[in-house]
């Protein structure tokens, strides 16, 4: 009976200490990880934002409202004229590649092909083709 | 007991790393907020003007609005293909994509902003002409 009670005492003494250590380890690790995530997001947002996506989005916005491409009947941003697109006169310097898809098919490509690029912005638009409005989208990279 | 002491040493090791990481983060955040504050401000303002102008280039409507700038020492350059913001010694340039048919007219280029008084920038778009003054 005595030996059993000694074993019990030993168990009670050892188990909480180890579990406390493990708990402290987990808390400190999660705190360090949390700090790292916070720091990396903070840093990313303010300084290391070297992504081209904002510039590409700005470029696409100008393309979508470009008077040399707009369908004159509506004169509204995002509705482009098929004939003007096929003429290829965009009235602006092309900084990024542009690919126009009409009804799911790639019809016009300017500067470069975007299918192999990592940073691609895709925007849906309407295209007036033979006085009919069809759907399509544009990719810029 | 051996297991317990091993975990304690492990904990000490990680806490040491943790302290080093904390010091590194704190120094970096201080550098970002104090040393690079002008750089961040110039980047933000250049991006703001570039995105505003790009929106105006693509707009079919005639609009006019006023930008009220904070009281800082800064210079803003507007060119045909880029906007440059200079705050302190930090300069940041952002691309703009101007179509050929739009005339960009800037009165007093660069626009100088002084700390002493409030500066306002008037931006007006009438058909194919954009005035910044």
Contacts between the chains, C-beta under 8 A, distances in Angstrom:
chain1	res1	chain2	res2	distance
A	14	B	1	7.2
A	14	B	4	7.1
A	17	B	4	5.3
A	18	B	3	6.3
A	18	B	4	5.4
A	18	B	7	6.5
A	21	B	4	6.5
A	21	B	7	4.1
A	21	B	8	6.1
A	21	B	11	6.0
A	22	B	7	6.7
A	24	B	11	5.9
A	25	B	7	6.9
A	25	B	10	6.7
A	25	B	11	5.3
A	25	B	14	6.5
A	28	B	11	7.1
A	28	B	14	5.8
A	28	B	15	5.9
A	28	B	18	5.7
A	29	B	14	6.5
A	31	B	18	7.3
A	32	B	14	7.6
A	32	B	17	7.4
A	32	B	18	4.7
A	32	B	21	5.9
A	35	B	21	6.9
A	35	B	22	6.8
A	35	B	25	6.1
A	36	B	21	7.0
A	36	B	25	7.8
A	39	B	25	4.7
A	39	B	28	7.2
A	39	B	29	7.3
A	42	B	29	7.0
A	42	B	32	7.8
A	43	B	28	7.0
A	43	B	32	7.2
A	46	B	32	6.1
A	46	B	40	5.6
A	47	B	32	6.3
A	47	B	36	6.8
A	47	B	39	8.0
A	47	B	40	7.4
A	54	B	47	7.2
A	54	B	51	7.7
A	55	B	94	7.9
A	55	B	95	5.8
A	58	B	50	6.7
A	58	B	51	5.9
A	58	B	54	4.3
A	58	B	95	7.8
A	58	B	96	7.7
A	58	B	97	6.4
A	59	B	54	7.8
A	59	B	97	5.0
A	61	B	54	5.6
A	61	B	55	6.6
A	61	B	58	4.9
A	62	B	54	5.4
A	62	B	57	5.0
A	62	B	58	4.8
A	62	B	97	4.4
A	62	B	98	7.8
A	62	B	99	6.7
A	63	B	58	7.8
A	64	B	58	6.2
A	65	B	57	7.0
A	65	B	58	2.7
A	65	B	59	6.1
A	65	B	60	6.5
A	66	B	58	7.0
A	66	B	99	5.6
A	67	B	60	7.7
A	67	B	99	7.1
A	67	B	101	6.3
A	67	B	128	8.0
A	68	B	99	7.0
A	68	B	101	7.3
A	70	B	60	7.5
A	75	B	60	5.9
A	76	B	60	7.0
A	77	B	58	6.3
A	77	B	59	7.4
A	77	B	60	6.3
A	91	B	99	4.7
A	91	B	100	4.7
A	91	B	101	5.8
A	92	B	97	6.1
A	92	B	98	6.9
A	92	B	99	4.5
A	92	B	100	6.3
A	93	B	81	7.4
A	93	B	97	7.6
A	95	B	95	6.7
A	95	B	97	6.5
